[in-house]
Amino acid sequence: MVKPLVIKVGGSLLPHARQIIRTVLKCNRAILILPGGGIFADAVRETGSDGTVAHWMAIAGMEQYGWYLSGFGVETTRYPEFTDKPRVMLPYQYLIEKDPLPHTWEITSDTISAWLADYLEADLLILKSIDQVRADGVPIEVIKAQINTSDLDPLFIPFILSHPVNGGVINGTFPERITLAMKGEKVVGTGFGTIV
């Protein structure tokens, strides 16, 4: 049985958002899209805020990106539920109610997407503007242990190593890779979890 899928759309992919959403909408699978922070979270960083203040401001920034993504024809939701068509989750309200993660810049939408996939018992596909996660600059195919990387937030790998989250990180600028990955086929990228 094919599990539902959480897709995190990285903020760096904003110029490719229209094509990504069109590609996702063609997939016949239960999908929940989680927006990254991108320029909206960067604006929070520029204020110099940290801790709880920065945490909620940055999640509000994710919500802004979510509204942007919705402009390409995908519905929004404020609750983590799968339906028969993909939707973008606007995360602020739900996360402020649950408050599941520490309030630190070491957590970004990367770890939030892993938490969401774990919570929903779903697979996770992270779209970034890189082909593979790099450990000390060297591309890796599978994350099996803690590595030194700036391609994911510092708490993402500890989270996936301690929770049953399966998935991968791929380059979201290639629609054909997204299509294959949504079907569960192997593409260029970095995998993680018990099935890789």
trRosetta pair geometry for C-beta under 8 A, 3 or more apart (Angstrom, degrees):
i j d omega theta_ij theta_ji phi_ij phi_ji
2 29 6.3 -90 136 -127 136 107
2 184 6.7 -123 -124 -40 105 137
3 121 7.0 -118 -153 134 123 75
3 122 5.6 164 150 -139 107 49
3 123 5.0 124 84 -21 119 94
4 29 7.2 150 -132 162 49 86
4 30 3.8 -55 -116 95 97 115
4 31 7.1 -172 -170 -74 81 31
4 32 7.2 41 158 -3 118 96
4 82 4.6 -93 -130 -85 150 158
4 120 6.5 -75 82 144 126 120
4 121 8.0 78 44 91 99 68
4 122 4.4 -59 88 -116 86 110
4 123 7.3 -175 93 24 39 76
5 29 5.7 31 11 133 122 126
5 30 6.8 143 21 87 70 63
5 31 5.0 -20 73 -107 97 75
5 32 7.5 180 94 28 50 65
5 122 5.8 174 -95 176 16 111
5 123 5.0 -25 -109 68 75 96
5 124 7.5 161 -159 -87 66 20
5 125 6.0 13 -176 1 114 110
5 182 6.6 166 90 -138 174 75
6 31 7.7 144 -99 -158 21 59
6 32 5.3 -25 -110 71 70 95
6 33 7.9 147 -164 -99 56 19
6 34 6.0 17 -177 -9 102 115
6 113 5.8 167 136 -168 125 86
6 116 5.3 143 -130 107 157 109
6 117 4.3 -127 30 -80 135 87
6 120 6.6 127 -51 51 117 137
6 122 5.0 110 -19 101 91 133
6 123 7.2 -168 26 89 71 45
6 124 5.1 -16 67 -109 101 71
6 125 7.3 176 89 29 51 66
7 24 6.4 -144 55 -116 167 132
7 31 5.9 6 -3 -166 114 109
7 32 7.4 171 25 83 71 43
7 33 5.1 -27 72 -110 98 68
7 34 7.0 175 85 24 44 71
7 86 7.9 -11 27 -142 128 125
7 124 8.0 156 -87 -160 32 49
7 125 4.8 -17 -110 71 76 102
7 126 7.9 168 -159 -87 50 26
7 127 6.5 27 -179 -13 95 110
7 182 7.7 -17 -77 -95 129 100
8 33 7.8 138 -97 -165 23 56
8 34 4.7 -28 -102 73 72 102
8 35 7.8 97 -155 -158 63 3
8 36 6.3 83 170 -65 93 84
8 109 5.9 154 -158 143 122 104
8 110 7.0 124 141 -107 166 42
8 113 3.7 -44 -65 -96 132 157
8 124 7.2 14 -7 -170 104 95
8 125 7.3 -172 25 92 68 51
8 126 4.7 -7 58 -118 113 71
8 127 6.5 -167 90 27 59 72
9 13 5.8 -109 179 69 84 133
9 17 7.1 81 167 -118 141 82
9 20 6.0 118 -127 138 123 153
9 33 6.0 12 -14 -170 113 106
9 34 7.3 175 16 80 71 48
9 35 5.8 -31 61 -118 99 52
9 36 6.0 -118 96 -7 54 92
9 65 7.8 -165 90 148 105 120
9 69 6.4 120 63 -98 155 143
9 127 5.2 -6 -118 59 52 123
9 172 6.7 119 -138 -139 72 163
10 13 5.0 96 71 -3 81 105
10 36 4.4 47 -143 -37 33 157
10 38 7.2 118 155 -69 57 94
10 109 7.6 164 -113 83 54 129
10 126 7.1 64 -50 175 101 82
10 127 5.6 -136 4 99 90 68
10 128 4.4 72 -25 -106 158 59
10 129 6.6 -128 89 -15 139 78
10 172 6.5 -180 30 12 100 142
11 14 6.2 2 -178 -40 54 102
11 35 7.7 69 -79 169 74 82
11 36 3.8 -121 -33 105 75 117
11 37 5.1 -51 -51 74 141 45
11 38 1.9 -169 -165 -64 113 78
11 39 6.4 -177 177 -4 119 54
11 40 7.2 -138 -127 28 130 83
11 41 6.6 -119 -57 24 163 111
11 42 7.8 172 138 -19 153 102
11 65 6.1 -90 -107 -107 86 154
11 109 7.6 128 -29 25 99 144
12 36 7.6 -24 6 87 62 159
12 38 6.4 -169 -42 -112 37 92
12 128 6.6 42 50 -162 123 67
12 129 4.4 -97 117 -3 127 126
13 16 4.7 -64 -172 54 83 107
13 17 6.4 121 126 -68 84 66
13 20 6.3 57 152 -40 131 150
13 36 7.6 104 30 21 96 133
13 127 5.9 -1 -34 128 163 110
13 128 7.3 -146 -41 -145 111 23
13 129 5.9 180 -71 -59 76 94
13 172 4.6 -18 -107 90 149 134
13 173 6.9 -150 -124 -65 96 72
14 17 5.5 -12 -154 -35 38 116
14 38 5.5 106 -45 -158 118 157
14 39 6.8 -12 -31 -2 160 110
14 65 7.3 -99 -94 -136 102 104
14 68 7.2 -10 -137 130 97 150
16 19 5.3 -57 -174 48 76 110
16 20 5.5 80 128 -29 90 104
16 172 6.2 150 96 123 140 95
16 173 5.3 -132 -84 -111 162 67
17 20 5.6 -59 -144 37 31 112
17 21 6.2 26 162 -16 68 107
17 68 6.6 -36 -176 131 170 103
17 69 5.7 -126 -166 -105 120 72
17 72 6.2 -174 133 -24 92 146
18 21 6.2 -60 -150 37 26 106
18 22 6.4 25 154 -17 63 109
18 72 4.9 -174 -119 -117 61 135
19 22 5.7 -55 -146 38 32 113
19 23 6.2 34 155 -21 65 107
19 175 5.6 -99 162 -70 108 118
20 23 5.7 -58 -151 36 29 112
20 24 6.3 25 155 -17 66 107
20 127 6.6 113 -136 156 135 168
20 172 5.7 11 -102 178 126 111
20 175 7.4 -150 -93 -99 44 81
20 178 6.7 173 -135 -93 73 168
21 24 5.7 -54 -143 38 33 110
21 25 6.2 35 158 -23 66 107
21 33 7.9 1 -108 -94 81 169
21 69 6.0 159 -76 -170 126 84
21 72 4.0 119 67 98 153 131
21 73 6.5 139 139 54 126 84
21 74 5.3 -127 -157 -20 115 123
22 25 5.9 -57 -148 34 27 112
22 26 7.0 29 154 -23 60 105
22 72 6.9 -91 -44 162 75 120
22 73 7.7 56 -85 51 66 128
22 175 7.8 -25 83 -126 97 133
23 26 6.1 -60 -162 26 32 111
23 27 7.5 36 146 -30 62 101
23 175 4.4 -160 -86 -148 138 96
23 178 4.9 69 134 91 144 135
23 179 5.9 -107 -169 -61 106 85
24 27 5.8 -50 -163 14 42 116
24 31 6.1 -158 -175 130 106 161
24 33 6.6 52 168 -75 167 124
24 74 7.3 7 88 -88 120 143
24 86 5.2 83 144 -93 107 178
24 178 7.0 -71 -66 159 72 130
24 182 7.2 164 -122 -86 63 150
25 73 6.6 -8 -74 104 160 112
25 74 6.3 -139 -76 -83 108 97
25 85 7.5 18 -141 -169 75 100
25 86 5.9 -118 -94 41 55 124
26 179 7.3 -21 84 -112 121 104
27 31 6.4 71 85 -32 126 143
27 86 7.1 66 60 -44 101 125
27 179 7.1 -169 -79 -131 100 62
27 182 4.4 -68 -120 145 149 149
27 183 7.5 -141 -135 -58 105 71
29 182 5.9 -173 30 172 144 97
29 183 7.8 -161 -40 -91 138 44
30 82 3.8 43 180 -178 120 132
30 83 7.2 157 -135 60 90 23
30 84 7.4 -56 -95 -107 80 28
30 122 8.0 -117 104 -121 105 120
31 82 7.4 104 24 -132 16 98
31 86 3.9 -18 78 -104 113 94
31 87 7.8 158 96 23 71 51
31 182 7.3 -19 -86 -141 132 116
32 77 7.7 -72 -134 54 101 128
32 80 6.4 60 -167 -148 166 70
32 81 7.7 139 -88 70 131 27
32 82 6.0 -99 -42 -88 104 74
32 86 7.3 -177 -82 -150 23 68
32 87 6.2 -16 -121 65 65 80
32 89 5.5 35 178 -33 105 115
32 116 7.4 -126 102 154 131 128
32 120 7.2 173 26 -67 145 177
32 122 7.3 47 30 127 111 179
33 66 7.8 151 108 -128 99 86
33 69 6.5 -141 127 142 141 153
33 74 6.8 30 21 142 144 156
33 86 6.1 55 -26 177 105 109
33 87 6.9 -148 24 102 89 33
33 88 4.6 -40 75 -103 111 64
33 89 6.7 -178 76 9 52 74
34 62 7.6 -14 173 -178 79 127
34 66 8.0 -47 -160 -91 37 110
34 88 7.9 143 -88 -157 20 64
34 89 5.5 -18 -96 52 68 113
34 91 6.7 45 -143 -55 94 128
34 109 6.5 172 137 -171 109 106
34 112 6.8 -168 172 112 143 102
34 113 4.9 178 72 -101 147 92
34 116 6.0 149 -69 43 147 163
35 38 8.0 -67 169 3 95 112
35 62 5.0 151 90 -174 96 75
35 63 7.4 148 58 -86 133 17
35 65 3.9 168 170 100 134 106
35 66 4.0 -137 -5 -66 139 72
35 68 7.7 112 -129 49 145 94
35 69 5.7 -158 -88 -6 114 136
35 88 6.5 36 -39 -165 101 111
35 89 7.8 -151 3 69 78 67
35 91 7.8 -145 44 -4 85 110
35 109 7.0 -87 111 -135 47 152
36 41 7.6 -81 150 -1 76 132
36 62 6.6 -116 144 -119 16 89
36 65 6.2 -63 69 116 55 167
36 108 7.5 20 -155 153 86 108
36 109 4.4 -171 -128 61 56 155
37 40 5.6 -126 -177 74 63 88
37 41 2.7 31 155 -26 128 132
37 42 7.4 142 129 -21 101 62
37 44 7.8 -66 -175 24 128 124
37 58 5.4 -17 -125 -174 140 91
37 61 4.9 49 -152 106 86 119
37 62 5.2 -52 -87 -71 67 77
37 65 6.7 -166 -133 -10 17 142
37 108 6.2 -100 3 -165 130 100
37 109 5.4 -175 -23 -22 85 118
38 41 6.3 111 49 23 31 94
38 42 6.8 -54 142 -6 39 104
38 61 7.6 -159 57 154 66 110
38 65 5.5 117 31 -94 120 138
39 42 5.2 -51 -143 37 36 119
39 43 6.5 47 154 -28 65 96
40 43 5.9 -44 -157 23 31 113
40 44 7.4 31 143 -16 57 99
40 58 7.8 125 117 -148 85 51
40 60 7.9 -133 161 105 120 64
40 61 3.1 162 132 -165 103 95
40 62 7.0 -171 88 -48 133 27
40 64 4.5 166 -117 65 150 127
40 65 5.5 -134 10 -41 137 95
41 44 5.4 -48 -158 31 44 114
41 45 6.6 48 144 -21 69 99
41 58 4.5 45 -126 -144 93 93
41 61 4.5 162 -63 100 57 151
41 62 7.1 34 -57 -53 107 72
41 108 7.0 66 -169 -143 165 103
41 109 7.8 -128 -47 -20 151 107
42 45 5.4 -47 -151 32 39 115
42 46 6.5 44 150 -24 66 102
43 46 5.6 -50 -152 30 34 116
43 47 7.3 41 148 -26 60 97
43 61 6.7 171 49 -110 101 130
44 47 5.9 -49 -163 20 39 113
44 49 6.0 -69 179 53 82 118
44 54 5.7 123 158 -148 117 77
44 57 4.4 148 -123 119 125 116
44 58 4.8 -128 55 -75 164 74
44 61 5.7 -107 -23 -36 121 141
45 48 7.9 51 169 -65 40 27
45 49 8.0 -112 -106 49 22 76
45 54 7.7 64 -86 -148 50 122
45 105 7.6 85 -104 -125 96 130
47 54 7.8 -176 70 -100 111 89
47 57 7.5 -61 39 146 146 166
49 53 4.7 -109 -169 109 119 113
49 54 4.1 164 118 -73 95 87
49 57 6.1 58 88 26 155 151
50 53 7.1 51 66 58 27 95
50 54 4.8 -16 -119 -5 21 139
50 104 7.8 12 -177 -135 91 52
50 105 6.4 -61 -133 -28 89 111
51 54 6.1 103 49 23 40 97
51 55 6.9 -65 137 -13 34 103
51 103 5.4 43 -180 123 52 114
51 104 7.2 -6 -107 -90 40 54
52 55 5.5 -53 -144 30 31 118
52 56 6.6 15 166 -7 66 105
52 103 4.4 8 -87 169 55 163
53 56 6.8 -69 -156 41 24 96
53 57 6.2 19 155 -15 63 115
54 57 5.6 -60 -141 43 31 112
54 58 5.9 31 161 -21 69 109
54 103 7.6 129 64 173 78 91
54 105 6.4 -25 122 -68 143 90
55 58 6.2 -63 -152 36 21 106
55 59 6.6 15 154 -13 61 108
55 103 3.8 -89 -33 -145 154 85
55 104 7.1 20 -78 -2 110 24
55 107 7.6 27 -123 73 100 111
56 59 5.6 -51 -142 39 36 110
56 60 6.3 42 153 -21 65 102
56 92 7.5 77 -162 -145 78 95
56 96 6.7 55 -122 -93 111 107
56 103 7.8 -18 -27 -130 77 115
57 60 5.6 -54 -152 36 32 114
57 61 6.6 39 145 -24 62 102
58 61 5.1 -46 -154 29 38 119
58 62 6.9 47 145 -22 64 93
58 108 7.4 -92 158 -129 141 70
59 62 5.3 -37 -153 25 42 116
59 63 6.8 47 146 -20 62 97
59 91 5.9 -101 -169 97 101 108
59 92 5.2 136 130 -102 102 72
59 95 5.6 -119 -160 74 152 148
59 96 7.7 167 100 -53 149 87
59 112 7.6 150 -108 -101 99 158
60 63 5.4 -47 -156 30 39 117
60 64 6.9 46 144 -23 64 96
60 92 5.3 52 -92 -100 60 135
61 64 5.4 -44 -153 27 40 114
61 65 6.8 38 150 -14 65 100
62 65 5.7 -55 -154 38 36 110
62 66 6.3 44 145 -25 66 104
62 91 5.6 -12 104 39 131 119
62 92 7.4 165 67 -56 96 81
62 109 5.6 145 -106 -87 127 120
62 112 7.6 -59 -92 80 168 161
63 66 5.2 -48 -150 32 36 120
63 67 6.7 40 152 -20 64 97
63 90 4.8 59 -136 -161 91 86
63 91 6.3 -134 -72 42 85 66
63 92 4.6 -28 -51 -23 141 113
64 67 5.8 -50 -155 31 34 110
64 68 6.7 37 145 -20 63 103
65 68 5.3 -50 -153 33 38 117
65 69 6.5 40 149 -19 68 101
66 69 5.7 -51 -148 35 33 111
66 70 6.5 38 152 -24 64 103
66 76 6.5 95 152 -123 108 113
66 88 4.8 157 -161 154 89 121
66 89 6.8 -88 -129 87 141 39
66 90 4.8 172 107 -95 153 69
66 91 7.3 162 -44 -3 150 79
67 70 5.5 -51 -150 30 34 116
67 71 7.2 49 149 -33 60 94
67 76 7.2 -3 -97 -81 57 147
67 90 7.2 47 -55 -101 76 117
68 71 5.9 -46 -168 11 36 117
69 72 6.3 -58 -174 25 46 107
69 74 6.4 -30 140 53 90 123
69 88 5.0 149 93 -102 122 150
70 74 5.6 -108 -122 74 53 75
70 75 7.0 23 -139 -156 104 12
70 76 4.9 -27 -95 -52 143 103
70 88 5.2 -120 -69 37 87 142
74 86 5.8 -45 -141 106 120 99
74 87 6.3 163 166 -127 95 35
74 88 5.4 99 112 -23 118 100
75 85 7.3 78 23 99 116 114
75 87 4.8 -43 84 -119 87 95
75 88 7.3 -172 96 24 38 77
76 87 6.4 123 -133 -177 12 96
76 88 5.0 -38 -107 72 69 93
76 89 7.5 122 -162 -112 69 14
76 90 5.3 33 -175 -26 119 110
77 80 7.9 145 112 -77 121 22
77 81 6.5 -115 166 47 154 89
77 87 4.7 51 -7 140 112 141
77 88 7.3 160 22 78 70 43
77 89 5.7 -38 73 -105 87 61
77 90 7.0 -176 82 17 33 81
78 89 7.4 103 -125 -159 18 69
78 90 5.3 -37 -96 67 68 98
78 93 5.0 5 -170 53 121 131
78 94 6.0 163 162 -36 72 101
79 89 7.7 -111 74 -131 18 100
79 94 6.1 143 -108 -84 47 131
80 89 6.1 19 -92 -117 67 145
80 94 6.4 136 -20 177 91 164
80 116 6.0 -157 -121 -153 139 99
80 119 6.6 39 114 102 162 124
80 120 5.7 -126 156 -70 119 119
82 120 7.3 113 -31 -171 106 132
82 122 7.6 147 -57 -89 131 133
83 87 6.4 56 30 -17 112 124
89 94 7.6 -48 -178 25 113 144
89 116 7.5 172 61 -146 165 151
90 93 7.2 42 110 14 94 99
91 94 5.9 -80 -158 52 53 103
91 95 5.0 37 159 -18 93 119
91 112 6.9 55 -173 168 165 137
91 116 8.0 -85 -114 -78 124 135
92 95 6.3 -70 -144 42 20 103
92 96 6.1 14 165 -17 63 112
93 96 6.1 -61 -147 36 24 106
93 97 6.6 22 155 -18 61 108
94 97 5.8 -59 -154 35 32 111
94 98 6.2 10 157 -2 69 112
95 98 5.9 -62 -136 50 33 98
95 99 6.8 91 164 -77 61 39
95 100 7.1 -90 -143 17 76 89
95 112 7.3 -22 -103 -142 141 120
96 99 6.5 22 -159 -64 29 85
100 115 5.7 148 105 -176 136 143
100 119 7.6 -86 -95 -71 172 133
101 107 5.3 162 153 -166 132 165
101 111 6.4 130 -139 123 150 119
101 112 6.7 -108 3 -90 158 72
101 115 6.0 -102 -59 -60 120 159
101 155 7.9 135 -163 113 116 151
102 106 7.5 4 88 63 122 106
102 107 6.1 148 69 -14 81 137
102 155 7.6 -179 44 -90 115 168
103 107 8.0 -89 -122 45 16 125
104 107 5.6 89 68 11 79 92
104 155 7.8 100 78 -24 119 139
105 108 7.6 19 -173 -64 55 86
106 153 6.1 125 171 170 45 102
106 154 4.3 -57 -155 56 97 116
106 155 5.0 89 137 -23 100 106
107 110 7.9 -143 -162 61 51 81
107 111 4.5 -81 -142 57 84 140
107 112 6.9 99 167 -44 101 81
107 153 5.9 102 -128 139 23 150
107 155 5.1 -29 -82 46 79 136
108 111 6.5 106 49 18 48 88
108 112 7.1 -92 122 1 34 102
108 153 4.2 173 18 -63 97 139
109 112 5.0 -57 -138 46 41 118
109 113 5.9 48 159 -28 72 100
110 113 6.1 -61 -158 31 22 107
110 114 6.8 17 148 -14 60 106
110 126 6.7 35 -128 -131 78 144
110 152 5.0 152 -166 -157 158 80
110 153 4.5 174 48 11 127 100
110 156 4.3 -47 133 -82 118 135
111 114 5.4 -51 -148 36 40 113
111 115 6.2 44 152 -21 69 101
111 153 5.5 -81 -19 72 102 128
111 155 4.9 13 -86 92 150 99
111 156 4.7 -129 -72 -84 77 66
111 159 5.4 126 -139 -6 93 155
112 115 5.6 -50 -148 35 33 113
112 116 6.3 34 152 -20 64 106
113 116 5.6 -52 -147 36 33 113
113 117 6.3 34 154 -19 66 104
113 124 6.0 120 143 -150 100 119
113 126 6.3 130 97 -93 155 96
114 117 5.8 -52 -145 37 31 110
114 118 6.3 31 154 -17 64 107
114 124 6.2 14 -103 -113 56 170
114 156 5.9 142 -15 -146 144 77
114 159 4.8 111 112 113 144 132
114 160 5.4 -99 -144 -66 137 89
114 163 7.0 124 160 67 102 135
114 165 5.3 52 -156 -180 85 177
115 118 5.8 -59 -150 39 29 111
115 119 6.1 31 153 -22 66 110
115 159 6.9 -67 -62 -168 74 144
116 119 5.6 -53 -144 36 29 113
116 120 6.2 9 162 -2 65 112
116 122 7.7 -25 128 48 76 121
117 120 6.2 -67 -142 49 26 98
117 122 4.8 -107 -146 75 69 86
117 123 6.6 -48 -155 130 122 13
117 124 3.8 -56 -75 -66 164 107
117 165 5.1 87 100 -136 121 110
117 167 6.8 -60 -158 -27 166 142
118 121 7.4 21 -173 -75 30 41
118 159 7.8 -120 -25 165 145 103
118 163 4.5 -23 -112 163 140 139
118 164 7.0 122 -126 60 88 61
118 165 5.1 -64 -68 -68 88 106
123 165 8.0 120 -141 -170 38 64
123 166 5.4 -49 -122 85 84 88
123 167 5.0 137 176 -81 79 93
124 165 5.5 11 2 180 131 107
124 166 7.1 154 26 83 81 38
124 167 3.4 -108 70 -18 70 164
124 168 7.8 163 96 22 72 37
125 167 5.5 -138 -66 -164 44 115
125 168 6.3 1 -121 61 66 73
125 170 6.9 -23 -167 20 94 108
125 178 7.8 108 156 -141 142 72
125 181 5.5 121 -131 140 133 125
125 182 6.9 -57 -29 -82 168 64
126 152 8.0 40 138 -106 167 105
126 167 7.0 100 -8 131 83 127
126 168 7.2 -137 33 111 81 38
126 169 4.5 -25 73 -107 109 75
126 170 7.5 143 78 21 58 59
127 170 6.4 -28 -108 72 60 77
127 171 7.6 36 -156 159 70 15
127 172 3.1 67 -177 -72 111 125
127 178 6.8 11 -99 -100 124 109
128 151 6.9 95 146 -175 170 96
128 169 5.9 4 11 -173 117 103
128 170 7.6 156 34 80 73 29
128 171 6.8 -57 79 -107 64 45
128 172 6.4 133 34 0 16 103
129 171 6.6 48 -151 -144 27 80
129 172 6.7 -59 -75 46 54 90
129 173 6.1 58 -128 -31 75 115
130 133 7.1 95 105 -80 135 38
130 134 7.4 -102 179 -16 144 99
130 151 5.9 -77 42 -137 163 124
130 169 7.6 6 76 145 100 115
130 171 6.1 -130 89 -91 24 88
131 139 6.8 -17 91 -125 101 138
131 170 7.8 -14 -155 -157 40 54
131 171 5.0 -20 -94 -43 48 127
131 188 5.5 -36 -170 143 98 120
131 189 7.0 -128 170 -90 53 48
132 139 3.9 75 79 -157 132 105
132 140 6.3 180 158 52 119 41
132 141 7.0 -44 -142 -86 137 43
132 169 7.3 107 -144 91 40 103
132 188 6.9 -92 -56 167 96 83
132 189 6.0 160 -97 -155 71 26
132 190 4.7 111 -156 -47 77 97
133 139 7.4 119 74 -145 37 60
133 140 5.9 -38 84 52 87 95
133 143 6.8 3 69 -62 150 112
133 147 7.7 112 135 80 118 142
133 149 5.6 14 176 -155 99 160
133 151 4.6 -176 -135 85 73 144
133 152 6.2 -7 -126 -22 127 110
133 169 5.4 73 -41 64 103 147
133 190 4.0 -52 17 9 98 169
134 137 5.4 -5 166 -141 127 15
134 138 6.0 140 -159 58 81 26
134 139 5.4 -45 -96 -82 77 48
134 140 7.0 140 -122 1 27 83
134 149 5.9 147 80 -128 55 102
134 151 5.7 119 31 -28 75 133
135 138 5.5 -34 66 62 75 87
135 140 5.1 41 -4 -30 111 130
135 147 3.9 -73 -114 -178 117 129
135 148 6.0 93 -162 57 73 63
135 149 5.4 -62 -96 -65 53 100
136 147 7.7 -116 -10 179 80 93
136 148 5.3 50 -56 78 83 112
136 149 7.7 -82 -25 -78 42 61
139 190 7.6 -141 -172 -71 78 108
140 143 6.8 93 111 -74 131 61
140 147 6.8 -116 -1 -110 161 171
140 190 5.7 57 88 -123 76 116
141 190 6.3 -170 -161 -118 18 60
141 191 6.6 3 155 22 67 91
142 190 6.8 174 -83 -166 21 68
142 191 4.9 -21 -108 68 77 92
142 192 6.9 147 -162 -82 64 46
142 196 5.1 178 -125 132 115 124
143 147 6.6 -113 -131 4 90 124
143 157 6.1 -127 -177 -126 138 102
143 160 7.0 58 100 91 134 136
143 161 7.8 -105 137 -67 105 94
143 190 6.2 61 -30 162 93 110
143 191 7.3 -150 18 96 74 44
143 192 4.2 -9 52 -96 109 103
145 161 7.2 66 -128 -113 33 140
146 157 5.6 123 -119 124 60 132
146 158 6.8 20 -96 -72 106 74
146 161 7.0 -57 -59 -25 72 161
147 157 6.6 -159 32 -119 75 165
149 152 5.8 41 101 29 121 86
149 157 7.7 111 39 -39 115 137
151 169 7.5 105 140 155 121 161
152 156 4.3 -95 161 54 118 148
152 157 6.4 110 96 -39 139 89
152 169 7.3 -108 -72 -79 114 153
153 156 5.0 111 60 -25 76 104
154 157 8.0 -65 -178 27 33 94
155 158 5.6 -58 -156 47 55 111
155 159 5.8 60 148 -30 79 106
156 159 5.7 -65 -156 34 28 112
156 160 6.5 12 160 -9 68 107
157 160 6.1 -56 -140 41 33 101
157 161 6.0 31 161 -18 67 111
157 192 8.0 -133 -123 -126 71 146
158 161 5.9 -61 -142 40 28 110
158 162 6.3 5 165 -2 64 116
159 162 6.4 -80 -152 46 24 95
159 163 5.9 -17 167 14 68 121
159 165 7.5 16 129 16 90 143
160 163 6.2 -73 -125 56 30 88
160 165 4.9 -91 -127 64 83 117
160 192 5.1 20 151 150 148 138
160 193 6.7 -82 -177 -70 109 71
164 193 7.1 69 -174 -148 49 97
164 194 6.3 -21 -143 -6 82 125
165 192 7.2 11 101 112 89 108
165 193 5.6 -114 102 -93 47 111
166 192 7.2 -171 -140 98 38 61
166 193 3.2 170 -106 137 58 163
166 194 6.1 -71 -81 40 108 70
166 195 4.7 40 -141 19 140 111
166 196 7.1 161 -150 -21 90 91
167 191 7.3 -168 111 -147 30 65
167 192 6.2 -6 64 59 64 87
167 193 6.1 89 11 -16 52 136
168 181 6.6 -123 67 -144 123 122
168 187 8.0 151 111 57 153 86
168 189 4.7 81 161 121 121 132
168 190 6.1 163 -158 84 82 44
168 191 4.4 -39 -95 -100 103 58
168 192 6.6 157 -92 15 48 72
168 196 7.4 122 -75 -81 99 141
169 189 5.6 -178 85 -175 50 102
169 190 4.6 -2 50 56 101 97
169 192 7.8 45 -12 -6 91 110
170 174 7.7 -91 155 55 107 106
170 177 5.3 -166 167 147 134 123
170 178 7.1 175 96 -81 134 57
170 181 5.5 -133 -3 -63 158 156
170 187 5.8 35 -122 92 139 120
170 188 6.9 110 -137 89 93 62
170 189 3.7 -55 -89 -92 76 136
170 190 8.0 -171 -69 26 51 60
171 174 5.4 54 98 10 102 106
171 177 6.2 52 64 69 80 161
171 188 7.1 -6 12 97 109 106
171 189 7.1 -148 -5 -90 68 89
172 178 6.4 56 -133 -73 64 117
174 177 4.1 57 97 8 114 114
174 178 6.9 167 94 -14 63 82
175 178 5.5 -55 -152 35 39 114
175 179 6.3 41 152 -23 70 104
176 179 5.6 -49 -147 33 35 115
176 180 6.5 31 156 -15 65 105
177 180 5.9 -57 -147 40 32 107
177 181 6.0 30 156 -18 66 110
177 187 4.4 134 -148 174 85 151
177 188 6.6 -62 -121 47 132 85
177 189 7.3 134 -179 -45 126 115
178 181 5.8 -60 -145 40 27 110
178 182 6.2 29 157 -21 65 107
179 182 6.0 -57 -150 33 26 110
179 183 6.8 18 153 -12 60 109
180 183 5.7 -64 -155 39 34 109
180 185 4.2 -76 -178 71 89 117
180 186 7.7 -42 147 68 119 25
180 187 4.9 123 89 -61 125 119
181 184 7.6 57 -177 -68 34 15
181 185 6.9 -96 -78 61 28 67
181 187 5.2 -74 -61 18 91 129
181 189 7.2 43 -95 -3 132 156
191 196 3.6 165 135 -122 133 153
192 196 6.4 12 -18 23 4 144
193 196 5.8 94 62 3 74 101
